[in-house]
């Protein structure tokens, strides 16, 4: 939770203009192959720590495990939602109808994407029969599917958690942003297409001659997490996962008296 509050103080980067590109970073899943060599787990966790996810718990803090039959085989599942609103809707629109007594004791609890990652990793070690599912926002899945269809992949449905990445076409480099009070620049991977579009539009206004050389690419969060965990390319550390606007508002609500840092002035 403290990491969410720290992030709330740095979200002023939303207004910065991308004027620099970073080429390479090995290529992410869906963009090419990666050499497999494990990075320190603490680096992976740090990347995921700033993104909130939401699940349902009982008063003891235990996850709500849902059971269903699949081909006569029982499946136990715990849902983690990218959207807090989706988690609340699942509680209100489904669980309260199916089991109102149980639902009345449940609450939506925030965790970090790093917590989800660690839970999944631990479950693999224990051969846990419970499936820990990350649920995307359907609006963003629809946007990702539309992008695939527009790029010639007709009829293909995007499966996974979409992330949207502004990039240059010609040299396969990525638009970068400065982090407040820092000298380095980072590659933003957005959970919402609208965020990527807004920032790319700002770049086009600042550098009109490069407008036709830019695009937004959609990749899968699971593939990115695998890349963070397996790539030996130092450029992979430049990736920053940028929460949705809903999640940013949630983060800021945790520290209402903490003002976000001012956005850095655009470079020309």
Secondary structure, DSSP 8 states (H G I E B T S, - for coil): -HHHHHHHTSGGGGG-----EE--SS--TTTS--------HHHHHHHHTTSEEEEEE-TT--B--EEEEETTEEEEEEEEES-HHHHHHHIIIIIHHH-HHHHTT-EEEEEEHHHHHHHHHHHHHTT-SEEEEEE--HHHHHHHHHHHHHTT-TT----S-EEEEEEESSS--EE-EE-TT-S-EEEEEESSHHHHHHHHHHHHHH-GGGGGGEEEEEEEHHHHHHHHHH---GGGGGEEEE--HHHHHHHHHTTTT-----------
